[in-house]
Amino acid sequence: MRYAVRIDAPVRHRANAHDRIPPGVGPERDLGNGWASCSTRGRLTFDTALLAQLSHIRNEVIVHELLHMKLPDHGRVFKALLRAHLGSNGAT
């Protein structure tokens, strides 16, 4: 399935906007369980179905995975940073 939007461009844009080193972005593939993953080496992989989602959902997933490059868990600090980057309503 081909989509007009590739995930690597918005990921690199978000990474640059937050002064992050652009991560390695793997090819989109069927992850089967979840929208994305971040390896311990900082490699981001996104599910192909994410490309068909609305841009605010893609942005939330991208920010979520970029934060995992610094914080591996979903603790209070992670959630606070996610809210700070996305706003209280999840919008960017």
C-alpha positions in Angstrom: 0.0 0.0 0.0 1.4 3.4 -0.9 0.7 6.7 0.8 1.4 10.2 -0.2 2.8 11.0 3.2 6.0 9.3 4.3 6.6 9.2 8.1 10.3 10.0 8.0 9.8 13.7 6.9 7.5 14.6 9.8 9.6 12.7 12.3 12.7 14.6 11.2 10.8 17.9 11.3 9.6 17.3 14.8 13.1 16.2 15.9 14.6 19.3 14.5 11.9 21.5 16.0 12.8 20.2 19.4 16.6 20.4 19.0 16.9 16.6 18.8 19.3 14.8 16.7 17.3 13.3 13.9 16.8 9.6 14.7 17.2 6.6 12.5 13.9 6.0 11.0 13.2 2.6 9.8 10.9 1.7 6.9 7.2 1.7 7.7 6.0 -1.9 8.2 3.1 -3.8 9.8 3.9 -3.9 13.5 0.8 -5.8 14.3 0.6 -4.4 17.8 0.9 -0.6 18.3 1.6 2.4 16.1 5.4 2.6 16.6 8.4 1.4 18.5 11.7 2.9 19.6 14.7 0.5 19.9 17.3 0.9 22.6 19.6 2.3 19.9 17.2 5.0 19.0 15.8 3.5 15.8 12.2 4.4 15.3 9.8 2.1 13.4 6.3 3.1 12.5 3.3 1.0 11.5 2.2 1.5 7.9 -1.4 2.1 9.1 -0.2 5.2 11.0 0.3 7.0 7.6 -3.5 6.8 7.0 -4.3 8.5 10.3 -5.1 12.2 10.9 -2.0 14.4 11.2 -2.6 15.2 14.9 -2.6 11.4 15.7 0.6 11.0 13.7 2.2 13.9 15.5 1.3 12.5 18.9 2.8 9.1 18.0 6.0 10.8 16.7 6.4 13.0 19.8 5.7 9.9 22.0 8.5 7.9 20.3 11.0 10.8 20.2 10.5 11.2 24.0 11.4 7.5 24.3 14.8 8.3 23.0 15.4 10.1 26.4 13.0 8.3 28.7 12.3 4.6 28.2 9.2 4.3 30.4 5.8 5.9 30.6 6.3 7.3 34.1 5.2 10.7 35.5 8.1 12.6 33.9 7.4 11.1 30.5 3.7 11.9 30.7 4.5 15.5 31.8 6.9 16.0 28.9 4.4 14.5 26.5 1.7 16.9 27.7 4.2 19.8 27.5 5.0 19.0 23.9 1.5 18.3 22.8 -0.5 20.7 24.9 -3.2 19.6 27.4 -5.6 18.5 24.6 -3.0 16.5 22.7 -2.8 19.0 19.8 0.5 20.3 18.6 
